[in-house]
Amino acid sequence: MAFQVSLDIGGTFTDLVAFDDSNGELRHAKSSTTPDDLTRGIVNCLDKAGVPLAECNNFVHGATVAINTLIEETGARTVLVTTEGAGDVYLIGRGNRPDAYNVFFQRPRPLTPRRLIVEAKERMNASGEALLALDQAEIDRICAQVVALKPESIAVCLLHSYINPLHEQRLGEALRQALPGVYLSLSHEILRQFREYERTSTTVVNSYIGPRVSSYLEKLERELKAKQFAGTLLIMQSNGGVTSVGAAASMPVTLMESGPVGGVIATADLGERLGYDKLISFDMGGTTAKTSLVNDKTVAIAEGYYVNGYASGHPVMLPVVDIIEVGAGGGSIGWIDQDGRMKVGPQSAGASPGPVCYRTGGTEPTVTDANLVLGRIDGSQFMGGEMPLDVEASRQAIKTRLADPLNLTVEETALGMLRIAVAHMTLSVRGVSIERGYDPRDFVMVATGGNGGLHAPLIARELSIPRVVIPVLPALCSAVGMLMTDLRHDYVRTFPSDLAAPDFAGIREVADGFIRTGAELLSAEGIDASQHDMHLSLDVRYTGQDHYLNVPVSDDDLRQGAKDAILARFKELHRVQFGETVAAHTAEIVNVRVSAHGLRSKLKPNSGATLSANAPRRRKIFLTDPKAALECPVYQRASLAAGTSVTGPAVIEEDTTTVLLLPGDTATMAPSGEIIIDIGDK
């Protein structure tokens, strides 16, 4: 045997997939997430799946510890060292007000308060020249001041160090000697890009979460070694690639969205196999719903985002799979606001205490409770019967907490909860499609996560999306996607250059340096040089613009000085993104980027299902009318052969997922095992 294992920790469940390269065997398991000790949930999954770690070559892990540490504000006491006069840059941030009419709007709360910000007497200008040198006396003073603040972690972000990092390097060496063992982040090692606030925020976030993430990864390595794992542990990154434990521990800020991106990678692979170029990836789990776009077989990558939302989140300027996430999952709680209106989420019951029906201490009604009382979920077959649900407890919680105060029946309230949740999720799908110039009617929705099959057909009807695909193992799709990834490292450096007369020699020098660095790291991670794949690109904007677009280029473009071809690509991207281009306006290069990929063998999914001849059962389900349940056929997915069609209203069940077909919907089993749903009219 030669297993590759992937494991994704979600807010409610932990998912594991193991693939045997030698014979194609696929094993999988799902277990409740254990927030008090995440490694316990990992061990539970390994034991449940019966995976022999001693026979595993690779273990790919999607870690939530990074983003949870930031959102829960449980990170390290972080001291920030910056240039004298720039001490308030991180506190002031940007002057934009995303929610202009909200009198209670709160700006992002800095992770490092003013009393923990130290200013250094030094100054580089924007050309990298030292206007004020950093001498030894000043270095000694800074070290003494930082030591007195008793930091658990340190972030250093000096002005314009992205151009010339000399002062940061000297200061970093001194701080490591003065405070050995204290986590340290230097901004030029994290992000060599202009925009001081975003660069500072990214560096501070890295240091703030660094100690906890490093400790977690060390503990995970110990747990795996205790189970005789001698293979390679890889960590999923936000950019859609994986990396080594060492690289992840030094740059944990790259792990923020490491779980959800696996599902997007799996969606892109599915589209290529089924012949779909335009896909909407929709992943609804127990805590959140995540949406992303795959256009022309390409996963959308953003060059930065706000962790925990644009309005009050922390900016991180690193490549990330472009995902819109909303607090609408199976565990999202229904509640009544001060004006007597019912709301759903973003608060979640999560894995602990969980929905009321789990009988694990939850008291607040959730989306899962609503689906259960409406008959859309079979409580006796949840998790293959391993975890039976308490429908009466759900009814009582909805009645007491919501229905009685609103003077509604339990069924009316449950349907209302689902309509509110679907409205939230519909907005997220609009966010990655309509709001970015794409028509959702041109796309196929791929529904993953334990709750995706229940809600995707409802969202598809709202947006006139013609087709929904439910992949094989939909509730474990993020873990499946992690076995389809390559190693990846991204590099960026600000390099301003007029595109009318670009400094291609300088650009090539920067790019070649990144390529060498990436190749050395990939080789150290065990990837043969023949499997190195380098991707070059330039950030370009019209002269005078604030923001830019990323334009792919080749080594030949740089060697041949193909400025006209690069300009034409930029203008076409601008036209697609904004609906127009400016023919006579000049453009400029802002940043040089290289993405170093280390290609590795990947999971090739197949249905892996053994057909059973179970006849459909029937169950009463409330669909649209809270006073009249419809008796619907209930099929087991394992009993449906390739080519079989099922017409709604109906339900298709498997151990970890339920698929709801509305009247007019038609589901067909693909030869490769996917359920392809053609959505009917409203």
DAQUI-V650315 format. One record per residue. RES is the residue in three letters. OMEGA is omega in whole degrees, 0 to 359 (999 if undefined). Layout:
# DAQUI-V650315
res | omega
RES | OMEGA
RES | OMEGA
This chain:
# DAQUI-V650315
res | omega
MET | 178
ALA | 186
PHE | 162
GLN | 185
VAL | 171
SER | 181
LEU | 181
ASP | 178
ILE | 176
GLY | 181
GLY | 182
THR | 183
PHE | 173
THR | 186
ASP | 179
LEU | 174
VAL | 178
ALA | 183
PHE | 180
ASP | 181
ASP | 189
SER | 184
ASN | 178
GLY | 180
GLU | 180
LEU | 175
ARG | 179
HIS | 180
ALA | 179
LYS | 182
SER | 179
SER | 175
THR | 181
THR | 188
PRO | 181
ASP | 178
ASP | 187
LEU | 181
THR | 178
ARG | 177
GLY | 178
ILE | 180
VAL | 178
ASN | 180
CYS | 180
LEU | 180
ASP | 182
LYS | 181
ALA | 182
GLY | 182
VAL | 178
PRO | 185
LEU | 179
ALA | 181
GLU | 181
CYS | 177
ASN | 184
ASN | 174
PHE | 181
VAL | 187
HIS | 171
GLY | 188
ALA | 176
THR | 186
VAL | 182
ALA | 183
ILE | 178
ASN | 179
THR | 181
LEU | 183
ILE | 181
GLU | 181
GLU | 180
THR | 183
GLY | 186
ALA | 172
ARG | 191
THR | 174
VAL | 178
LEU | 175
VAL | 181
THR | 183
THR | 178
GLU | 182
GLY | 180
ALA | 184
GLY | 182
ASP | 182
VAL | 182
TYR | 181
LEU | 182
ILE | 179
GLY | 179
ARG | 183
GLY | 181
ASN | 180
ARG | 186
PRO | 182
ASP | 193
ALA | 186
TYR | 179
ASN | 183
VAL | 179
PHE | 183
PHE | 179
GLN | 175
ARG | 176
PRO | 178
ARG | 183
PRO | 178
LEU | 176
THR | 179
PRO | 185
ARG | 183
ARG | 179
LEU | 178
ILE | 182
VAL | 181
GLU | 181
ALA | 177
LYS | 178
GLU | 178
ARG | 168
MET | 173
ASN | 186
ALA | 176
SER | 179
GLY | 178
GLU | 181
ALA | 175
LEU | 177
LEU | 184
ALA | 177
LEU | 183
ASP | 185
GLN | 180
ALA | 179
GLU | 177
ILE | 180
ASP | 179
ARG | 180
ILE | 181
CYS | 180
ALA | 180
GLN | 179
VAL | 179
VAL | 181
ALA | 180
LEU | 176
LYS | 183
PRO | 168
GLU | 181
SER | 182
ILE | 173
ALA | 178
VAL | 180
CYS | 181
LEU | 184
LEU | 176
HIS | 178
SER | 176
TYR | 177
ILE | 180
ASN | 185
PRO | 188
LEU | 182
HIS | 178
GLU | 181
GLN | 180
ARG | 180
LEU | 179
GLY | 179
GLU | 181
ALA | 180
LEU | 178
ARG | 178
GLN | 182
ALA | 183
LEU | 180
PRO | 179
GLY | 177
VAL | 183
TYR | 184
LEU | 175
SER | 175
LEU | 190
SER | 182
HIS | 175
GLU | 181
ILE | 187
LEU | 178
ARG | 185
GLN | 181
PHE | 188
ARG | 190
GLU | 183
TYR | 182
GLU | 179
ARG | 178
THR | 180
SER | 180
THR | 181
THR | 179
VAL | 178
VAL | 180
ASN | 180
SER | 182
TYR | 182
ILE | 188
GLY | 183
PRO | 182
ARG | 179
VAL | 180
SER | 179
SER | 179
TYR | 180
LEU | 176
GLU | 180
LYS | 178
LEU | 178
GLU | 180
ARG | 181
GLU | 181
LEU | 178
LYS | 178
ALA | 177
LYS | 175
GLN | 175
PHE | 181
ALA | 181
GLY | 183
THR | 175
LEU | 180
LEU | 183
ILE | 180
MET | 180
GLN | 179
SER | 185
ASN | 179
GLY | 177
GLY | 177
VAL | 181
THR | 180
SER | 180
VAL | 181
GLY | 179
ALA | 179
ALA | 181
ALA | 180
SER | 178
MET | 181
PRO | 178
VAL | 178
THR | 186
LEU | 190
MET | 182
GLU | 189
SER | 179
GLY | 185
PRO | 185
VAL | 178
GLY | 178
GLY | 179
VAL | 178
ILE | 179
ALA | 178
THR | 180
ALA | 179
ASP | 179
LEU | 180
GLY | 180
GLU | 181
ARG | 183
LEU | 177
GLY | 177
TYR | 180
ASP | 186
LYS | 186
LEU | 169
ILE | 178
SER | 181
PHE | 184
ASP | 179
MET | 179
GLY | 182
GLY | 186
THR | 183
THR | 171
ALA | 183
LYS | 181
THR | 177
SER | 184
LEU | 170
VAL | 184
ASN | 183
ASP | 177
LYS | 184
THR | 176
VAL | 181
ALA | 179
ILE | 175
ALA | 181
GLU | 179
GLY | 180
TYR | 180
TYR | 179
VAL | 181
ASN | 171
GLY | 184
TYR | 187
ALA | 186
SER | 181
GLY | 182
HIS | 181
PRO | 175
VAL | 185
MET | 177
LEU | 181
PRO | 180
VAL | 173
VAL | 188
ASP | 183
ILE | 170
ILE | 186
GLU | 177
VAL | 181
GLY | 178
ALA | 177
GLY | 180
GLY | 180
GLY | 181
SER | 189
ILE | 172
GLY | 182
TRP | 182
ILE | 182
ASP | 185
GLN | 178
ASP | 177
GLY | 180
ARG | 179
MET | 177
LYS | 175
VAL | 181
GLY | 358
PRO | 178
GLN | 182
SER | 175
ALA | 177
GLY | 178
ALA | 180
SER | 11
PRO | 179
GLY | 176
PRO | 182
VAL | 185
CYS | 179
TYR | 182
ARG | 178
THR | 175
GLY | 180
GLY | 180
THR | 183
GLU | 181
PRO | 183
THR | 178
VAL | 177
THR | 177
ASP | 179
ALA | 178
ASN | 181
LEU | 183
VAL | 177
LEU | 177
GLY | 182
ARG | 174
ILE | 174
ASP | 184
GLY | 182
SER | 183
GLN | 183
PHE | 184
MET | 179
GLY | 181
GLY | 181
GLU | 185
MET | 182
PRO | 184
LEU | 183
ASP | 183
VAL | 181
GLU | 177
ALA | 177
SER | 180
ARG | 183
GLN | 180
ALA | 178
ILE | 180
LYS | 186
THR | 188
ARG | 188
LEU | 190
ALA | 181
ASP | 178
PRO | 181
LEU | 181
ASN | 179
LEU | 172
THR | 179
VAL | 181
GLU | 177
GLU | 181
THR | 181
ALA | 177
LEU | 178
GLY | 178
MET | 182
LEU | 179
ARG | 179
ILE | 180
ALA | 179
VAL | 178
ALA | 177
HIS | 184
MET | 176
THR | 178
LEU | 179
SER | 177
VAL | 175
ARG | 183
GLY | 180
VAL | 183
SER | 186
ILE | 184
GLU | 178
ARG | 173
GLY | 180
TYR | 180
ASP | 182
PRO | 178
ARG | 179
ASP | 188
PHE | 171
VAL | 178
MET | 175
VAL | 186
ALA | 180
THR | 184
GLY | 183
GLY | 182
ASN | 184
GLY | 183
GLY | 179
LEU | 190
HIS | 182
ALA | 178
PRO | 178
LEU | 179
ILE | 180
ALA | 179
ARG | 180
GLU | 186
LEU | 179
SER | 173
ILE | 191
PRO | 188
ARG | 175
VAL | 178
VAL | 174
ILE | 184
PRO | 171
VAL | 183
LEU | 185
PRO | 182
ALA | 179
LEU | 190
CYS | 178
SER | 178
ALA | 177
VAL | 181
GLY | 180
MET | 177
LEU | 179
MET | 187
THR | 172
ASP | 169
LEU | 182
ARG | 175
HIS | 183
ASP | 180
TYR | 179
VAL | 173
ARG | 176
THR | 182
PHE | 183
PRO | 180
SER | 178
ASP | 182
LEU | 176
ALA | 177
ALA | 188
PRO | 177
ASP | 183
PHE | 178
ALA | 178
GLY | 179
ILE | 179
ARG | 179
GLU | 178
VAL | 182
ALA | 180
ASP | 177
GLY | 177
PHE | 181
ILE | 178
ARG | 180
THR | 180
GLY | 180
ALA | 179
GLU | 181
LEU | 179
LEU | 178
SER | 178
ALA | 179
GLU | 173
GLY | 180
ILE | 179
ASP | 183
ALA | 180
SER | 181
GLN | 176
HIS | 181
ASP | 186
MET | 180
HIS | 180
LEU | 175
SER | 178
LEU | 171
ASP | 186
VAL | 176
ARG | 170
TYR | 181
THR | 181
GLY | 177
GLN | 177
ASP | 184
HIS | 188
TYR | 174
LEU | 181
ASN | 185
VAL | 177
PRO | 176
VAL | 177
SER | 176
ASP | 178
ASP | 177
ASP | 183
LEU | 182
ARG | 183
GLN | 180
GLY | 187
ALA | 183
LYS | 181
ASP | 179
ALA | 179
ILE | 178
LEU | 180
ALA | 178
ARG | 179
PHE | 182
LYS | 178
GLU | 176
LEU | 179
HIS | 179
ARG | 180
VAL | 185
GLN | 189
PHE | 176
GLY | 180
GLU | 174
THR | 184
VAL | 190
ALA | 188
ALA | 187
HIS | 179
THR | 181
ALA | 181
GLU | 174
ILE | 182
VAL | 184
ASN | 172
VAL | 182
ARG | 171
VAL | 174
SER | 183
ALA | 182
HIS | 172
GLY | 187
LEU | 178
ARG | 181
SER | 188
LYS | 175
LEU | 173
LYS | 189
PRO | 166
ASN | 188
SER | 178
GLY | 187
ALA | 172
THR | 185
LEU | 173
SER | 187
ALA | 181
ASN | 175
ALA | 181
PRO | 171
ARG | 177
ARG | 181
ARG | 177
LYS | 184
ILE | 173
PHE | 181
LEU | 181
THR | 182
ASP | 182
PRO | 181
LYS | 184
ALA | 175
ALA | 177
LEU | 176
GLU | 188
CYS | 173
PRO | 180
VAL | 183
TYR | 169
GLN | 184
ARG | 182
ALA | 181
SER | 185
LEU | 180
ALA | 177
ALA | 180
GLY | 179
THR | 177
SER | 177
VAL | 180
THR | 179
GLY | 10
PRO | 180
ALA | 178
VAL | 173
ILE | 186
GLU | 164
GLU | 190
ASP | 188
THR | 184
THR | 171
THR | 179
VAL | 181
LEU | 174
LEU | 178
LEU | 177
PRO | 181
GLY | 177
ASP | 176
THR | 179
ALA | 179
THR | 179
MET | 178
ALA | 178
PRO | 181
SER | 172
GLY | 180
GLU | 171
ILE | 181
ILE | 185
ILE | 171
ASP | 188
ILE | 177
GLY | 178
ASP | 178
LYS | 999
